[in-house]
Amino acid sequence: MNIFSQGNILLVEDSTTDADIAMMSIRKSGLRVSTEWVSNGLEALTYLRQAKEFDTPVDLMILDLKMPLMNGWELLGQMKEEELI
């Protein structure tokens, strides 16, 4: 069984061009997944907190490490601190 036959992907990417490419690649892969895109770590934290609250976990996160406001490393640290991972 494909673990991503029905799952949730969170794309965290500040570049619109890179996000478009990633989203197109996911669509073309044939995976039947829900994909959400946020443009920085702060938006990702908000999304992840809500996902935890409503018990709709993220199965895969594609994370840009170099972003404004909160970079990927800071996001990962905050996720660990809040037990979001």
C-alpha positions as CSV (number, residue, x, y, z in Angstrom):
1,M,0.0,0.0,0.0
2,N,1.3,3.4,-0.9
3,I,1.5,5.5,2.3
4,F,0.7,8.6,0.4
5,S,-2.4,7.3,-1.4
6,Q,-4.5,9.7,0.7
7,G,-2.4,12.0,2.9
8,N,-1.7,15.6,3.8
9,I,1.4,17.4,2.5
10,L,2.5,20.8,3.8
11,L,4.8,22.8,1.6
12,V,6.7,25.6,3.4
13,E,8.3,27.8,0.7
14,D,8.8,31.5,0.4
15,S,9.5,31.5,-3.4
16,T,6.3,31.5,-5.4
17,T,8.2,30.0,-8.4
18,D,9.7,27.2,-6.3
19,A,6.3,26.5,-4.7
20,D,4.6,26.4,-8.1
21,I,7.2,23.9,-9.3
22,A,6.8,21.7,-6.2
23,M,3.0,21.8,-6.4
24,M,3.1,20.9,-10.1
25,S,5.4,18.0,-9.4
26,I,3.1,16.7,-6.7
27,R,0.1,16.9,-9.0
28,K,1.9,15.2,-11.8
29,S,3.1,12.4,-9.5
30,G,-0.4,11.0,-9.4
31,L,-0.5,10.9,-5.7
32,R,-4.0,11.5,-4.2
33,V,-3.0,13.9,-1.5
34,S,-4.1,17.2,-0.1
35,T,-1.4,19.8,-0.5
36,E,-1.3,23.1,1.4
37,W,1.3,25.8,0.8
38,V,2.4,28.4,3.3
39,S,5.1,31.0,2.6
40,N,7.0,31.1,5.9
41,G,7.7,29.4,9.2
42,L,5.2,31.4,11.2
43,E,2.4,30.5,8.8
44,A,3.5,26.8,9.0
45,L,3.4,26.9,12.8
46,T,-0.2,28.3,12.7
47,Y,-1.2,25.5,10.2
48,L,0.5,22.8,12.3
49,R,-1.1,23.9,15.5
50,Q,-4.5,23.8,13.9
51,A,-3.8,20.4,12.4
52,K,-2.9,19.1,15.8
53,E,-6.0,20.7,17.4
54,F,-8.3,19.2,14.8
55,D,-6.4,15.9,14.6
56,T,-5.6,16.2,10.9
57,P,-1.9,15.5,11.0
58,V,0.6,16.4,8.2
59,D,2.0,13.3,6.7
60,L,4.8,15.0,4.8
61,M,6.3,18.5,5.1
62,I,8.5,19.9,2.3
63,L,10.5,22.6,4.1
64,D,12.6,25.4,2.7
65,L,15.4,26.1,5.2
66,K,16.2,29.7,4.1
67,M,13.1,31.9,4.6
68,P,12.4,35.3,6.1
69,L,10.5,35.8,9.4
70,M,11.3,32.2,10.6
71,N,13.7,30.0,8.8
72,G,13.3,26.2,8.4
73,W,15.7,25.4,11.3
74,E,13.8,27.8,13.6
75,L,10.5,26.2,12.6
76,L,11.8,22.7,13.3
77,G,13.1,23.8,16.8
78,Q,9.7,25.4,17.6
79,M,7.9,22.3,16.3
80,K,10.0,20.1,18.7
81,E,9.4,22.5,21.6
82,E,5.6,22.4,21.0
83,E,5.6,18.7,20.4
84,L,4.3,19.2,16.9
85,I,6.7,16.5,15.6
